[in-house]
Amino acid sequence: MTVTSEQRFGEFVVVRRHEGQDHVAELVLDRPKAMNAVSTDMARSIAAACDALGADRDVRATVLTSSHERAFCVGADLKERNSFSDADLVRQRPTARAAYTGVLELPMPVIAAVHGFALGGGFELALACDVIVADATAVVGLPEVSVGVIPGGGGTQLLPRRVGAARAAELVFSARRVEAAEARELGLVDELVEAGRDREEALALGARIAVNSPVGLRAAKKALRLGQGLDLRAGLEVEDAAWRSVAFSGDRAEGVAAFNEKRRPDWPGE
């Protein structure tokens, strides 16, 4: 796949665009020497990249990938953390949180391409995405209690929304690692593909998503996210508000016209 543009955020994060996938952005975790352990600098770069992607109305889908052949991300940089004073840890916390919320709050659909280890904060980055595509080598888990902390990148809130409270509790309390087949069975990942094909399949899914209305995609994601945890009546009100935000858009008019004229839509994106 030919890279047509590349923008680096700090030393450890890259955003790429590919030939033939004009509306799909690849957000690459690129700290291979540390298996993508999230340092302060890397967290800052993830947040900056997400800010840029969120403001880019041309991006209809984002795919979160890794440049390391044996790991998606092994979580927080514990070597760096070992050097922190209590005051350092307090100061670093907003920077760390901004990385995870940056991915979580991206306005377009986001797909994680997971292979190898996705542990702790690494799995939390994947959980912040809308869909997780994992290959057969994937090993996921939230082992934070084994080092005296708790999942702090959204894991205690995102995991139960995926697998239910009791299953999430078992996984968090046991700190166990889950291999690919069981992860798919439990719903920790959404699609399981052959070893080495996670990135390819995730980018292909991104391309299938990106042919659709950018206005519709962002509104649908907002409705899905805001409606989680609400009772049905409140959730339907969230959906109605999202519908009203797109019903009179240029994309809606173009979509209806293209359907009736039996042609591919040329989305205005507004």
Stockholm file with secondary structure:
# STOCKHOLM 1.0

chainA/1-270         MTVTSEQRFGEFVVVRRHEGQDHVAELVLDRPKAMNAVSTDMARSIAAACDALGADRDVRATVLTSSHERAFCVGADLKERNSFSDADLVRQRPTARAAYTGVLELPMPVIAAVHGFALGGGFELALACDVIVADATAVVGLPEVSVGVIPGGGGTQLLPRRVGAARAAELVFSARRVEAAEARELGLVDELVEAGRDREEALALGARIAVNSPVGLRAAKKALRLGQGLDLRAGLEVEDAAWRSVAFSGDRAEGVAAFNEKRRPDWPGE
#=GR chainA/1-270 SS CCEEEEEEETTTEEEEEETTEEEEEEEEECCGGGTTCBCHHHHHHHHHHHHHHHHCTTCCEEEEEESCTTEEECCBCHHHHHTCCHHHHHHHHHHHHHHHHHHHTCSSCEEEEECSEEETHHHHHHHTSSEEEEETTCEEECCGGGGTCCCCSSHHHHHHHHHCHHHHHHHHHHTCCEEHHHHHHHTSSSEEECTTCHHHHHHHHHHHHHTSCHHHHHHHHHHHHHHTTSCHHHHHHHHHHHHHHHHTSHHHHHHHHHHHTTSCCCCCCC
#=GC SS_cons         CCEEEEEEETTTEEEEEETTEEEEEEEEECCGGGTTCBCHHHHHHHHHHHHHHHHCTTCCEEEEEESCTTEEECCBCHHHHHTCCHHHHHHHHHHHHHHHHHHHTCSSCEEEEECSEEETHHHHHHHTSSEEEEETTCEEECCGGGGTCCCCSSHHHHHHHHHCHHHHHHHHHHTCCEEHHHHHHHTSSSEEECTTCHHHHHHHHHHHHHTSCHHHHHHHHHHHHHHTTSCHHHHHHHHHHHHHHHHTSHHHHHHHHHHHTTSCCCCCCC
//
